[in-house]
């Protein structure tokens, strides 16, 4: 199933980053991207769906495999989430912020679902396994 999860994530490349967005029609923010994919595969936990909420739900791992989640932030909590796809790469909605509320603003900021190197940020706080094979 992980292969299907990663393939779906990759097909979403180019969709605009929209603050609070949680579907491919309106756009995604970082947690909305992960939430939508997990919903498609009936793997979404109940509860807090922020980046930090997702980090608290899924068990941490030091050996991520494609489909696992990567969290960025501070010692006090995650502020950003991406999906690990292997080969030091991740995919997710990035480049935006709370001001990114229209497609026009997203385009100006180059904010969208995209593939990035896992070290594109210096504030990686950990990985979590999504618990599917």
Rosetta constraint file for C-alpha pairs under 8 A:
AtomPair CA 1 CA 5 HARMONIC 6.33 0.50
AtomPair CA 1 CA 132 HARMONIC 6.89 0.50
AtomPair CA 1 CA 133 HARMONIC 5.80 0.50
AtomPair CA 2 CA 6 HARMONIC 6.14 0.50
AtomPair CA 2 CA 66 HARMONIC 6.74 0.50
AtomPair CA 2 CA 67 HARMONIC 5.63 0.50
AtomPair CA 2 CA 132 HARMONIC 6.80 0.50
AtomPair CA 2 CA 133 HARMONIC 6.00 0.50
AtomPair CA 3 CA 7 HARMONIC 6.05 0.50
AtomPair CA 3 CA 66 HARMONIC 7.64 0.50
AtomPair CA 3 CA 67 HARMONIC 7.66 0.50
AtomPair CA 4 CA 8 HARMONIC 6.10 0.50
AtomPair CA 5 CA 9 HARMONIC 6.26 0.50
AtomPair CA 5 CA 37 HARMONIC 7.00 0.50
AtomPair CA 5 CA 41 HARMONIC 7.60 0.50
AtomPair CA 5 CA 67 HARMONIC 6.38 0.50
AtomPair CA 6 CA 10 HARMONIC 6.18 0.50
AtomPair CA 6 CA 66 HARMONIC 6.82 0.50
AtomPair CA 6 CA 67 HARMONIC 5.65 0.50
AtomPair CA 6 CA 85 HARMONIC 6.51 0.50
AtomPair CA 7 CA 11 HARMONIC 6.30 0.50
AtomPair CA 8 CA 12 HARMONIC 6.68 0.50
AtomPair CA 8 CA 37 HARMONIC 7.45 0.50
AtomPair CA 9 CA 13 HARMONIC 7.37 0.50
AtomPair CA 9 CA 37 HARMONIC 7.04 0.50
AtomPair CA 9 CA 91 HARMONIC 7.06 0.50
AtomPair CA 9 CA 92 HARMONIC 7.67 0.50
AtomPair CA 10 CA 91 HARMONIC 7.08 0.50
AtomPair CA 10 CA 115 HARMONIC 7.97 0.50
AtomPair CA 12 CA 24 HARMONIC 7.32 0.50
AtomPair CA 12 CA 113 HARMONIC 6.50 0.50
AtomPair CA 13 CA 112 HARMONIC 7.29 0.50
AtomPair CA 13 CA 113 HARMONIC 4.72 0.50
AtomPair CA 13 CA 114 HARMONIC 5.15 0.50
AtomPair CA 13 CA 115 HARMONIC 7.54 0.50
AtomPair CA 14 CA 112 HARMONIC 5.52 0.50
AtomPair CA 14 CA 113 HARMONIC 5.23 0.50
AtomPair CA 14 CA 114 HARMONIC 6.35 0.50
AtomPair CA 15 CA 24 HARMONIC 6.64 0.50
AtomPair CA 15 CA 27 HARMONIC 5.93 0.50
AtomPair CA 15 CA 28 HARMONIC 7.32 0.50
AtomPair CA 15 CA 112 HARMONIC 5.39 0.50
AtomPair CA 15 CA 113 HARMONIC 5.44 0.50
AtomPair CA 16 CA 27 HARMONIC 5.08 0.50
AtomPair CA 16 CA 28 HARMONIC 6.56 0.50
AtomPair CA 16 CA 93 HARMONIC 7.73 0.50
AtomPair CA 16 CA 103 HARMONIC 6.22 0.50
AtomPair CA 16 CA 106 HARMONIC 6.03 0.50
AtomPair CA 16 CA 107 HARMONIC 7.35 0.50
AtomPair CA 16 CA 111 HARMONIC 6.12 0.50
AtomPair CA 16 CA 112 HARMONIC 4.17 0.50
AtomPair CA 16 CA 113 HARMONIC 6.47 0.50
AtomPair CA 17 CA 21 HARMONIC 7.35 0.50
AtomPair CA 17 CA 27 HARMONIC 5.60 0.50
AtomPair CA 17 CA 28 HARMONIC 4.98 0.50
AtomPair CA 17 CA 29 HARMONIC 5.29 0.50
AtomPair CA 17 CA 30 HARMONIC 7.86 0.50
AtomPair CA 17 CA 93 HARMONIC 5.69 0.50
AtomPair CA 17 CA 94 HARMONIC 6.59 0.50
AtomPair CA 17 CA 95 HARMONIC 7.35 0.50
AtomPair CA 17 CA 96 HARMONIC 5.94 0.50
AtomPair CA 17 CA 100 HARMONIC 7.03 0.50
AtomPair CA 17 CA 103 HARMONIC 7.72 0.50
AtomPair CA 17 CA 106 HARMONIC 5.90 0.50
AtomPair CA 17 CA 111 HARMONIC 5.10 0.50
AtomPair CA 17 CA 112 HARMONIC 4.36 0.50
AtomPair CA 17 CA 113 HARMONIC 6.60 0.50
AtomPair CA 18 CA 26 HARMONIC 7.38 0.50
AtomPair CA 18 CA 27 HARMONIC 5.17 0.50
AtomPair CA 18 CA 28 HARMONIC 5.20 0.50
AtomPair CA 18 CA 29 HARMONIC 5.39 0.50
AtomPair CA 18 CA 96 HARMONIC 7.28 0.50
AtomPair CA 18 CA 100 HARMONIC 5.54 0.50
AtomPair CA 18 CA 101 HARMONIC 5.23 0.50
AtomPair CA 18 CA 102 HARMONIC 6.47 0.50
AtomPair CA 18 CA 103 HARMONIC 7.17 0.50
AtomPair CA 18 CA 106 HARMONIC 6.90 0.50
AtomPair CA 19 CA 28 HARMONIC 6.92 0.50
AtomPair CA 19 CA 29 HARMONIC 5.14 0.50
AtomPair CA 19 CA 96 HARMONIC 7.36 0.50
AtomPair CA 19 CA 97 HARMONIC 6.42 0.50
AtomPair CA 19 CA 98 HARMONIC 5.39 0.50
AtomPair CA 19 CA 99 HARMONIC 7.24 0.50
AtomPair CA 19 CA 100 HARMONIC 5.62 0.50
AtomPair CA 19 CA 101 HARMONIC 5.58 0.50
AtomPair CA 20 CA 28 HARMONIC 6.85 0.50
AtomPair CA 20 CA 29 HARMONIC 5.69 0.50
AtomPair CA 20 CA 32 HARMONIC 6.86 0.50
AtomPair CA 21 CA 26 HARMONIC 6.15 0.50
AtomPair CA 21 CA 27 HARMONIC 5.02 0.50
AtomPair CA 21 CA 28 HARMONIC 4.04 0.50
AtomPair CA 21 CA 29 HARMONIC 5.23 0.50
AtomPair CA 21 CA 32 HARMONIC 5.77 0.50
AtomPair CA 21 CA 33 HARMONIC 7.90 0.50
AtomPair CA 22 CA 26 HARMONIC 7.30 0.50
AtomPair CA 22 CA 27 HARMONIC 6.39 0.50
AtomPair CA 22 CA 28 HARMONIC 4.86 0.50
AtomPair CA 22 CA 29 HARMONIC 6.72 0.50
AtomPair CA 22 CA 31 HARMONIC 7.77 0.50
AtomPair CA 22 CA 32 HARMONIC 3.99 0.50
AtomPair CA 22 CA 33 HARMONIC 6.01 0.50
AtomPair CA 22 CA 35 HARMONIC 7.14 0.50
AtomPair CA 22 CA 36 HARMONIC 6.14 0.50
AtomPair CA 23 CA 27 HARMONIC 5.66 0.50
AtomPair CA 23 CA 28 HARMONIC 5.98 0.50
AtomPair CA 23 CA 32 HARMONIC 7.02 0.50
AtomPair CA 23 CA 33 HARMONIC 7.14 0.50
AtomPair CA 23 CA 36 HARMONIC 6.19 0.50
AtomPair CA 24 CA 28 HARMONIC 6.76 0.50
AtomPair CA 28 CA 32 HARMONIC 5.26 0.50
AtomPair CA 28 CA 33 HARMONIC 5.25 0.50
AtomPair CA 28 CA 93 HARMONIC 6.21 0.50
AtomPair CA 28 CA 112 HARMONIC 7.80 0.50
AtomPair CA 28 CA 113 HARMONIC 7.65 0.50
AtomPair CA 29 CA 33 HARMONIC 6.11 0.50
AtomPair CA 29 CA 93 HARMONIC 5.52 0.50
AtomPair CA 29 CA 94 HARMONIC 7.30 0.50
AtomPair CA 29 CA 96 HARMONIC 7.67 0.50
AtomPair CA 30 CA 34 HARMONIC 6.79 0.50
AtomPair CA 30 CA 51 HARMONIC 7.64 0.50
AtomPair CA 30 CA 80 HARMONIC 6.28 0.50
AtomPair CA 30 CA 81 HARMONIC 5.74 0.50
AtomPair CA 30 CA 82 HARMONIC 6.76 0.50
AtomPair CA 30 CA 92 HARMONIC 6.15 0.50
AtomPair CA 30 CA 93 HARMONIC 4.69 0.50
AtomPair CA 30 CA 94 HARMONIC 6.42 0.50
AtomPair CA 31 CA 35 HARMONIC 5.97 0.50
AtomPair CA 31 CA 49 HARMONIC 6.90 0.50
AtomPair CA 31 CA 50 HARMONIC 5.86 0.50
AtomPair CA 31 CA 51 HARMONIC 5.54 0.50
AtomPair CA 31 CA 80 HARMONIC 7.32 0.50
AtomPair CA 31 CA 81 HARMONIC 6.15 0.50
AtomPair CA 32 CA 36 HARMONIC 6.00 0.50
AtomPair CA 33 CA 37 HARMONIC 6.50 0.50
AtomPair CA 33 CA 92 HARMONIC 6.57 0.50
AtomPair CA 33 CA 93 HARMONIC 6.39 0.50
AtomPair CA 34 CA 38 HARMONIC 6.17 0.50
AtomPair CA 34 CA 81 HARMONIC 7.71 0.50
AtomPair CA 34 CA 82 HARMONIC 7.38 0.50
AtomPair CA 34 CA 83 HARMONIC 7.39 0.50
AtomPair CA 34 CA 92 HARMONIC 7.63 0.50
AtomPair CA 35 CA 39 HARMONIC 6.06 0.50
AtomPair CA 35 CA 44 HARMONIC 6.54 0.50
AtomPair CA 35 CA 49 HARMONIC 7.14 0.50
AtomPair CA 36 CA 40 HARMONIC 6.32 0.50
AtomPair CA 37 CA 41 HARMONIC 6.61 0.50
AtomPair CA 38 CA 42 HARMONIC 6.02 0.50
AtomPair CA 38 CA 43 HARMONIC 4.86 0.50
AtomPair CA 38 CA 44 HARMONIC 4.86 0.50
AtomPair CA 39 CA 43 HARMONIC 5.96 0.50
AtomPair CA 39 CA 44 HARMONIC 5.27 0.50
AtomPair CA 43 CA 130 HARMONIC 7.91 0.50
AtomPair CA 45 CA 57 HARMONIC 7.28 0.50
AtomPair CA 47 CA 53 HARMONIC 7.43 0.50
AtomPair CA 48 CA 52 HARMONIC 7.98 0.50
AtomPair CA 48 CA 53 HARMONIC 4.63 0.50
AtomPair CA 48 CA 54 HARMONIC 6.88 0.50
AtomPair CA 49 CA 53 HARMONIC 5.25 0.50
AtomPair CA 49 CA 54 HARMONIC 5.69 0.50
AtomPair CA 50 CA 54 HARMONIC 6.15 0.50
AtomPair CA 51 CA 55 HARMONIC 6.24 0.50
AtomPair CA 51 CA 71 HARMONIC 7.25 0.50
AtomPair CA 51 CA 78 HARMONIC 5.59 0.50
AtomPair CA 51 CA 79 HARMONIC 5.77 0.50
AtomPair CA 51 CA 80 HARMONIC 5.62 0.50
AtomPair CA 51 CA 81 HARMONIC 5.58 0.50
AtomPair CA 52 CA 56 HARMONIC 6.20 0.50
AtomPair CA 52 CA 77 HARMONIC 5.73 0.50
AtomPair CA 52 CA 78 HARMONIC 4.54 0.50
AtomPair CA 52 CA 79 HARMONIC 6.54 0.50
AtomPair CA 53 CA 57 HARMONIC 6.33 0.50
AtomPair CA 54 CA 58 HARMONIC 6.30 0.50
AtomPair CA 55 CA 59 HARMONIC 7.71 0.50
AtomPair CA 55 CA 60 HARMONIC 7.86 0.50
AtomPair CA 55 CA 71 HARMONIC 7.00 0.50
AtomPair CA 55 CA 78 HARMONIC 7.08 0.50
AtomPair CA 55 CA 128 HARMONIC 6.81 0.50
AtomPair CA 58 CA 128 HARMONIC 5.60 0.50
AtomPair CA 58 CA 129 HARMONIC 6.11 0.50
AtomPair CA 58 CA 130 HARMONIC 6.12 0.50
AtomPair CA 58 CA 131 HARMONIC 7.76 0.50
AtomPair CA 59 CA 128 HARMONIC 5.30 0.50
AtomPair CA 59 CA 129 HARMONIC 5.81 0.50
AtomPair CA 59 CA 130 HARMONIC 7.66 0.50
AtomPair CA 60 CA 126 HARMONIC 7.08 0.50
AtomPair CA 60 CA 127 HARMONIC 5.64 0.50
AtomPair CA 60 CA 128 HARMONIC 4.05 0.50
AtomPair CA 60 CA 129 HARMONIC 6.20 0.50
AtomPair CA 61 CA 126 HARMONIC 7.59 0.50
AtomPair CA 61 CA 127 HARMONIC 5.51 0.50
AtomPair CA 61 CA 128 HARMONIC 5.16 0.50
AtomPair CA 61 CA 129 HARMONIC 6.08 0.50
AtomPair CA 62 CA 126 HARMONIC 7.57 0.50
AtomPair CA 62 CA 127 HARMONIC 6.54 0.50
AtomPair CA 64 CA 68 HARMONIC 5.90 0.50
AtomPair CA 64 CA 69 HARMONIC 7.96 0.50
AtomPair CA 64 CA 84 HARMONIC 7.30 0.50
AtomPair CA 64 CA 127 HARMONIC 6.44 0.50
AtomPair CA 64 CA 128 HARMONIC 7.23 0.50
AtomPair CA 64 CA 129 HARMONIC 6.80 0.50
AtomPair CA 65 CA 84 HARMONIC 7.03 0.50
AtomPair CA 65 CA 85 HARMONIC 7.27 0.50
AtomPair CA 65 CA 86 HARMONIC 6.60 0.50
AtomPair CA 65 CA 129 HARMONIC 7.85 0.50
AtomPair CA 66 CA 83 HARMONIC 7.67 0.50
AtomPair CA 66 CA 84 HARMONIC 5.32 0.50
AtomPair CA 66 CA 85 HARMONIC 4.25 0.50
AtomPair CA 66 CA 86 HARMONIC 5.29 0.50
AtomPair CA 67 CA 83 HARMONIC 5.85 0.50
AtomPair CA 67 CA 84 HARMONIC 5.61 0.50
AtomPair CA 67 CA 85 HARMONIC 5.95 0.50
AtomPair CA 67 CA 129 HARMONIC 7.86 0.50
AtomPair CA 67 CA 130 HARMONIC 7.12 0.50
AtomPair CA 68 CA 83 HARMONIC 5.85 0.50
AtomPair CA 68 CA 84 HARMONIC 5.45 0.50
AtomPair CA 68 CA 85 HARMONIC 7.75 0.50
AtomPair CA 68 CA 127 HARMONIC 6.92 0.50
AtomPair CA 68 CA 128 HARMONIC 5.85 0.50
AtomPair CA 68 CA 129 HARMONIC 4.79 0.50
AtomPair CA 68 CA 130 HARMONIC 5.47 0.50
AtomPair CA 69 CA 81 HARMONIC 6.73 0.50
AtomPair CA 69 CA 82 HARMONIC 5.83 0.50
AtomPair CA 69 CA 83 HARMONIC 4.61 0.50
AtomPair CA 69 CA 84 HARMONIC 5.78 0.50
AtomPair CA 69 CA 127 HARMONIC 5.51 0.50
AtomPair CA 69 CA 128 HARMONIC 5.19 0.50
AtomPair CA 69 CA 129 HARMONIC 6.45 0.50
AtomPair CA 69 CA 130 HARMONIC 7.05 0.50
AtomPair CA 70 CA 81 HARMONIC 5.57 0.50
AtomPair CA 70 CA 82 HARMONIC 5.17 0.50
AtomPair CA 70 CA 83 HARMONIC 5.89 0.50
AtomPair CA 70 CA 84 HARMONIC 6.28 0.50
AtomPair CA 70 CA 124 HARMONIC 7.37 0.50
AtomPair CA 70 CA 125 HARMONIC 7.89 0.50
AtomPair CA 70 CA 126 HARMONIC 5.96 0.50
AtomPair CA 70 CA 127 HARMONIC 4.50 0.50
AtomPair CA 70 CA 128 HARMONIC 6.56 0.50
AtomPair CA 71 CA 78 HARMONIC 5.81 0.50
AtomPair CA 71 CA 79 HARMONIC 7.47 0.50
AtomPair CA 71 CA 80 HARMONIC 5.81 0.50
AtomPair CA 71 CA 81 HARMONIC 4.67 0.50
AtomPair CA 71 CA 82 HARMONIC 6.66 0.50
AtomPair CA 71 CA 124 HARMONIC 5.94 0.50
AtomPair CA 71 CA 125 HARMONIC 5.70 0.50
AtomPair CA 71 CA 126 HARMONIC 5.45 0.50
AtomPair CA 71 CA 127 HARMONIC 6.11 0.50
AtomPair CA 72 CA 78 HARMONIC 5.37 0.50
AtomPair CA 72 CA 79 HARMONIC 5.96 0.50
AtomPair CA 72 CA 80 HARMONIC 5.04 0.50
AtomPair CA 72 CA 81 HARMONIC 6.29 0.50
AtomPair CA 72 CA 121 HARMONIC 7.80 0.50
AtomPair CA 72 CA 123 HARMONIC 5.26 0.50
AtomPair CA 72 CA 124 HARMONIC 4.28 0.50
AtomPair CA 72 CA 125 HARMONIC 5.23 0.50
AtomPair CA 72 CA 126 HARMONIC 7.19 0.50
AtomPair CA 73 CA 77 HARMONIC 5.92 0.50
AtomPair CA 73 CA 78 HARMONIC 4.41 0.50
AtomPair CA 73 CA 79 HARMONIC 4.86 0.50
AtomPair CA 73 CA 80 HARMONIC 6.44 0.50
AtomPair CA 73 CA 123 HARMONIC 5.50 0.50
AtomPair CA 73 CA 124 HARMONIC 6.51 0.50
AtomPair CA 73 CA 125 HARMONIC 6.27 0.50
AtomPair CA 74 CA 78 HARMONIC 6.39 0.50
AtomPair CA 74 CA 79 HARMONIC 7.75 0.50
AtomPair CA 74 CA 123 HARMONIC 6.82 0.50
AtomPair CA 74 CA 125 HARMONIC 6.86 0.50
AtomPair CA 75 CA 125 HARMONIC 7.40 0.50
AtomPair CA 78 CA 125 HARMONIC 7.43 0.50
AtomPair CA 81 CA 92 HARMONIC 7.45 0.50
AtomPair CA 82 CA 90 HARMONIC 6.22 0.50
AtomPair CA 82 CA 91 HARMONIC 5.77 0.50
AtomPair CA 82 CA 92 HARMONIC 4.81 0.50
AtomPair CA 82 CA 93 HARMONIC 7.40 0.50
AtomPair CA 83 CA 90 HARMONIC 5.28 0.50
AtomPair CA 83 CA 91 HARMONIC 5.25 0.50
AtomPair CA 83 CA 92 HARMONIC 6.15 0.50
AtomPair CA 84 CA 88 HARMONIC 7.84 0.50
AtomPair CA 84 CA 89 HARMONIC 6.23 0.50
AtomPair CA 84 CA 90 HARMONIC 4.28 0.50
AtomPair CA 84 CA 91 HARMONIC 6.57 0.50
AtomPair CA 84 CA 118 HARMONIC 7.65 0.50
AtomPair CA 85 CA 89 HARMONIC 5.63 0.50
AtomPair CA 85 CA 90 HARMONIC 5.11 0.50
AtomPair CA 85 CA 91 HARMONIC 6.87 0.50
AtomPair CA 86 CA 90 HARMONIC 7.11 0.50
AtomPair CA 88 CA 117 HARMONIC 5.78 0.50
AtomPair CA 88 CA 118 HARMONIC 5.25 0.50
AtomPair CA 88 CA 119 HARMONIC 7.71 0.50
AtomPair CA 89 CA 115 HARMONIC 6.71 0.50
AtomPair CA 89 CA 116 HARMONIC 5.71 0.50
AtomPair CA 89 CA 117 HARMONIC 4.47 0.50
AtomPair CA 89 CA 118 HARMONIC 5.05 0.50
AtomPair CA 90 CA 115 HARMONIC 5.62 0.50
AtomPair CA 90 CA 116 HARMONIC 5.42 0.50
AtomPair CA 90 CA 117 HARMONIC 6.13 0.50
AtomPair CA 90 CA 118 HARMONIC 5.66 0.50
AtomPair CA 91 CA 113 HARMONIC 6.91 0.50
AtomPair CA 91 CA 114 HARMONIC 5.54 0.50
AtomPair CA 91 CA 115 HARMONIC 4.34 0.50
AtomPair CA 91 CA 116 HARMONIC 6.14 0.50
AtomPair CA 92 CA 112 HARMONIC 7.97 0.50
AtomPair CA 92 CA 113 HARMONIC 5.02 0.50
AtomPair CA 92 CA 114 HARMONIC 5.77 0.50
AtomPair CA 92 CA 115 HARMONIC 6.78 0.50
AtomPair CA 93 CA 111 HARMONIC 7.26 0.50
AtomPair CA 93 CA 112 HARMONIC 5.26 0.50
AtomPair CA 93 CA 113 HARMONIC 3.99 0.50
AtomPair CA 93 CA 114 HARMONIC 6.41 0.50
AtomPair CA 94 CA 111 HARMONIC 5.66 0.50
AtomPair CA 94 CA 112 HARMONIC 5.73 0.50
AtomPair CA 94 CA 113 HARMONIC 6.17 0.50
AtomPair CA 94 CA 114 HARMONIC 7.06 0.50
AtomPair CA 95 CA 109 HARMONIC 6.56 0.50
AtomPair CA 95 CA 110 HARMONIC 6.32 0.50
AtomPair CA 95 CA 111 HARMONIC 4.17 0.50
AtomPair CA 95 CA 112 HARMONIC 6.61 0.50
AtomPair CA 96 CA 100 HARMONIC 5.64 0.50
AtomPair CA 96 CA 106 HARMONIC 6.64 0.50
AtomPair CA 96 CA 109 HARMONIC 6.70 0.50
AtomPair CA 96 CA 110 HARMONIC 7.85 0.50
AtomPair CA 96 CA 111 HARMONIC 4.95 0.50
AtomPair CA 96 CA 112 HARMONIC 7.52 0.50
AtomPair CA 99 CA 105 HARMONIC 7.92 0.50
AtomPair CA 100 CA 105 HARMONIC 5.59 0.50
AtomPair CA 100 CA 106 HARMONIC 5.62 0.50
AtomPair CA 101 CA 105 HARMONIC 6.82 0.50
AtomPair CA 101 CA 106 HARMONIC 7.45 0.50
AtomPair CA 102 CA 106 HARMONIC 6.29 0.50
AtomPair CA 103 CA 107 HARMONIC 6.12 0.50
AtomPair CA 104 CA 108 HARMONIC 6.33 0.50
AtomPair CA 105 CA 109 HARMONIC 6.30 0.50
AtomPair CA 106 CA 110 HARMONIC 5.89 0.50
AtomPair CA 106 CA 111 HARMONIC 4.81 0.50
AtomPair CA 106 CA 112 HARMONIC 6.94 0.50
AtomPair CA 107 CA 111 HARMONIC 6.18 0.50
AtomPair CA 107 CA 112 HARMONIC 7.92 0.50
AtomPair CA 116 CA 120 HARMONIC 6.51 0.50
AtomPair CA 119 CA 124 HARMONIC 7.85 0.50
